[in-house]
Amino acid sequence: MAGKTVTMADPISSSPPRRDSSRIHSSPPRRANAKERRNPSITPRKFRRFFTPRPRVPSHHASGHISPAREALRELAAPRINRSSYQTPAPSSPLKAPMRDEYYQDEGHDAYNTRAKRRRLEHTPELSPIRPRYLEPSLISAESPGRTNPALLSPIGSMRSCQESMDTDDSEYDESNMGDHRPTSRLAPLTSRGLTGHLLQRQLGGIPRAGRSYMACPVSDWRTETADFYTRPDDAYHCTSYDGSGRCIPFCTATCHTNSLVAVGDEEGRVRLLESSGDDSQSFSKTHLSFQAHSNAIIDLAFSSDDYLLATASGDQTGRVIDMMTQTPIAFLHHHTASLKQVRFQPGKANGSVLATSSRDGSVQIWDLRCKGPVQDIPPLPDREAGIGFRLPSPKAGCVVNSLKNAHAIISGQPRQATAGGPGDTPSRGEIPGRIGDVSVTALHFLPEGQEHLLLTACEADASIKLWDIRTTSRGKNTPVSITAPPTSHSHWRPFGISSLALSSDKSRLYALCKDNTVYAYSTPHLILGQAPDLALREPARRRYGNTTYQGLGPMYGFRHPSFHATSFYVKCAVRPARDGRSELLAVGSSDGCAVVFPTAERYFRDDLSGAIGSGVRRPLFQLQRTNTASYMNKDDIPIVRTGTPLVRGHDREVGALAWTDRGKLVTVGDDYLVRCWSEGRDQARDLRIGGETGGRRWGCGWANVGEAWDGDFEDD
C-alpha cells in the first residue's frame, strides 16, 4: 500500500462551473466601422446660410424642382385659391343629412344611373374628418383599384371637381326640388329674442359684450311688475240706481283688511259690498250686500283694522260709523259745517275707536268713540224692526276730543306762493257749498303704529303737507309740528293742491298726488329737519301749545306719465303693500279714463335719480297738453320718474277712487258708472294685447299697455 502510487481522476465539482467574467459584455459590441460623433463644425458657408432669410437661400427650388408637400401647401395658399375659379356651393341644411344617392355618380356604376335627375354635390377629401361615412373607397376609384383619384388628395382639386360637377348639372337640375335646398335663416342672438332670451342668457352667465349695453327687454325691467294686469267683462260692476231705473255714479271705494270684500259708496248715499275673490259662486259683477247709509253722496269710506266698523264721510256734512255685522250706524259725526272730504281710523292701540275726519270748512275733527256721552242718539231705521234674528246695538259713547280749525291757514314762517289761478275744490256732484274763504282739507293720513299720535294733512290751496300731534289741544289757534316745503316750480307759476296721501309698505316714503299731474315722494323720517324727537318710535312727551313749527324736507322726486292727469280732487292714489311675494305698486286715477300703475322700487330708476341729482339737470314740469298758457315752460329741481303703465280700455271716463284688495287686486271706480277689478295674469294680459279684435275677444276687457315691443320674441330678418 505504501509503495503503491494512486493516480486521482478529475475532481468532481459540487456546483456549476464558473464562467469567465472577462468574456461577458454589458452591451452589444460596437461595430468596427462606426463613425465617432463629433460636434458640428461651423463654417462660413453654414454661418451665412443660417443668418440669411429663407427666400434668399439658393436651393434646388430655383431650378424648378418642387416637392409634393410644398406643392400641396401652395395650393392651400390664399393667392392660389383667389386665382382659381371656385365659387361657394349652395349651402345645405345642418338639420337634414343629404341622401346617399344625391352625391356624384360615376360613369362606371350602373347602380347609380337612374332616370331621376339629381344634383351632384361636392367631394370630401378621403382623410378629412368630416368625410361622410357612406363615401366608401370602392366608390371613389372603382375602375382602377390600385390608383387613387388625385382629386381627392388635393383640396383645390376637390373644389374644382365640385365646381365642374355643379356647372355641368345645372341644366339637368330638377326645379321641383328647389324647396329642399333653400338657405336656412341666421340664428338670432339671445339679446333679440325678448325676455325669454335674456333670462336664458342670464342663466348661462355673462352678457353679450363687456361693459354696459342697452338691452331691449332686460330681466330687471320695471314693466315685469306692471305688465300682467287685465280685466274681463265678469270683473265689471255696473252701478245702477235703487231709486229709479237709471244709473248712479260711484264716488269712493274701500277694501277689507281680512277678507276679499270691497265697499263702494255712490251718489245716492248707499254702500254696496262686492266680492273680489273671483270665485264662481259669487261674481264681482253682482251685488253681495247693499244698504242705505246717508241721504247724500258718500265721498269717502274707511274700514277699521278688524273690519267690524265702517266709517263714512258724506256730502250731507256728517259722517257715520257703521257696525258691519248689522249694517246699522253706531255713531253719528256732525260737528262739521260743510261736506266731508276724508275719514281715517287711527292704527295701533286705539283698535278702531279713534278716527279723524276732514271737511271743506277747513277743519279736522278727532273722534274717540270710547269717551262718555253719546255723539248723537240714533233712531232705529224705519224699515227694520228688532226681532230674534236682529238686535239693535246700543250706540257707542263718543265725542270730539280735538279740533284743528283752519288747519291750512297761512301761518307765520310759512313760505307764501302766488295766488291760485286754477279751479279749487269747488262744490259739485250734489255737495253742500261751503263758506267763502275756507281752505278745504282734502287729504289726511295717520302715521303707522308707534307714531299714531301724528297726523298728516293736505289742502286744496298749495302742495305743502302739515304734521300734527293730535294729543295737543288748544282753545285758540293750533300750531303744526312741521310744514313741508312745496315744490320750487310752483313758486314760478301758481300753487297746486293735493288730493290724496299714501304711505309705502315700510312707511319710509310718503306719496302725495298733486293737481299738477305729479305724484311727489317725500322721505318720512325727514318730515322734520334737524333734531326730531316728535318722530321717535317711543312715545315722546306731549307737544306744548305754541311751540315752534319746524321746517320739513320737500319732495325728493316725482312720478309722471302722459296718461296721468288730475283735473279734479276726486282723483286718488293707493299703494299695494309688498307681501305674499307681491311687489309694492303705486296706483293713481286719471282724468284720461284709465288708471296708471307705477313700480315704487327705487332700483328701477336709480340711474335717473343719481343722474339728475348729480348733474343738476332740470326737467320740464309742465307740458303743453291741457293748458291755456302755451308759451309757459317751467323747469323742475327734482328728478321726474316716468316708469308707469296705463291700464287701458277698462273705463272711458275719469277714474277717481281706487283701492287694493288683500290678494293684490286693484279696484277702480270711474265716472262711466263702472267699478272694475283688475287681476294679474301674464298669459291673459298678453293674449289681450296681441290677440286683436277678432270675434269680439276684447269686448268689455282691459289690459296693461306696456308697448308693442314687449310681447313675443324678436328675430333679425
Secondary structure, DSSP 8 states (H G I E B T S, - for coil): --S----------SS-----GGG--SS----TT----------HHHHHHHTS-GGGS--GGGGT---HHHHHHHHHSHHHHHHS---------TTS---GGGS---TT-GGG--SS---------TT-TT--TT--HHHHSSS-TTS--GGGT-HHHHHHHHHHHHHHHSTT--GGGGGGG--------GGGSHHHHHHHHHHH-S-SSSS----SS-TT-THHHHTTEEE-GGGEEE-B-SSSSSB--EEEEEE-SSSSEEEEEETTSEEEEEE-S--SSS-TTS-SEEEE--SS-EEEEEE-TTSSEEEEEETTS-EEEEETTTTEEEEEE---SS-EEEEEE--GGGTTSEEEEEETTS-EEEEETTSSSBS------TT----SS-------B-EEEEEETTTTS--TT--------S--S---TT-----TT---EEEEEE--TTSTTEEEEEESS-S--EEEETT---SS----SEEE---GGGGGS----EEEEEE-TTS-EEEEEETTTEEEEEEGGGSS-S--GGG-SS------TT---EEE---SEEE--TT----STT--EEEE---TT---EEEE-BTTSSEEEEE--GGGGHHHHHHHHHH----BS--STT-S-TT---B-SS-EE---EEEESS-SS-EEEEEE-TTS-EEEEETTSEEEEEEE-HHHHHHHHHS-SGGGTTTT-EEE---TTSSS-----
